[in-house]
Amino acid sequence: MQAKGLPDPEKRLEGSGSVARHIKMRSGAGELDDLVVRKLIEEALKRAKVPIPVGQERQFIIKSVSAKQRPRRPNMKGTKSAK
């Protein structure tokens, strides 16, 4: 959903994107129950370019940011991966 132009008097939306913005859930997924967050989601659904049917099953994805990530394997050109 696109957040640009949504009324956000409490300044919960973050990011400087020209189309999409986001809310960081610092206190966990329970923040989705916050009235301000619910109103932002409702308004975003109303403004969605592609409507989402009311009865449609939805998927919610929460991405976590790890403080420490494992190093990536270097790309070995010319080698075949073992199967």
N, C-alpha and C positions, 0 to 999 in steps of 0.2 A: 504494500500500500504506500501511497505517497503522502508525505507529511508536510510538504512545502505549502504554506498558506493556511495551515490549520491554526485556529485560535489557540494560543498557549499562554494564558496570562500568568501561570505559575512557573513558566520557563523550564518545563520538564524535558522538552525535546532538545537533543544535542546534535551537533554536527553542522557543517556549513554547506552541505550538498545543495545543488540547485533543484533537485527533485526529491530525494529521500533524506529523512532524518531519523534519529533513533532515541530510545530511552534506555539508559543504563540502569539495570536492576541491581543496585548495590546491596540491597537488603534481601535479595533472593526473589524467587518466583512469586512469593506472597505479595509483592508490590503490584502484581496484576490486579489485585482486589482493591487497590487504591482508587477512590472515586475519580480523581483527576485523570489517572491513566485510563480508566474505563471510558470516560467521556472522550478522551483523545482517540481511542480505538473506535468508538461508535461513530465519531465524526469522520474518521478516515474511511470507515466502511461506507458511509453515506456518499462520500466523494470519490470512491473508487471508480476508475475508468471502466473496469470490468466488474460488474456486480457479482457478489458472492451470494448464492441462494441461501435463504435462511436455514433450511434443513440440512444443508450439505455438511458432511463430516469435514472437520478442519484439522490441520496439523500445525502445531506450534513448535518452533525450533528455538532452543536456547543455546547460544554459543558461549562457551567458557573461554576465558583467556588465561592461559597458564603463565605463571610467573617465570617458570623455567621450562624451556622446550628442549627436547633432544636435538642434537645436531642432525642435519639432513645428510643422507649419503651423497657423496659426490657423484655426478653423472659420469659413468664410465663409458665413453664412446667406443664402439667396436666390440663391446662384450655382450654376450647373450645372457639373459637372466635364466637361472636354473628353474626347471619346472618339476 
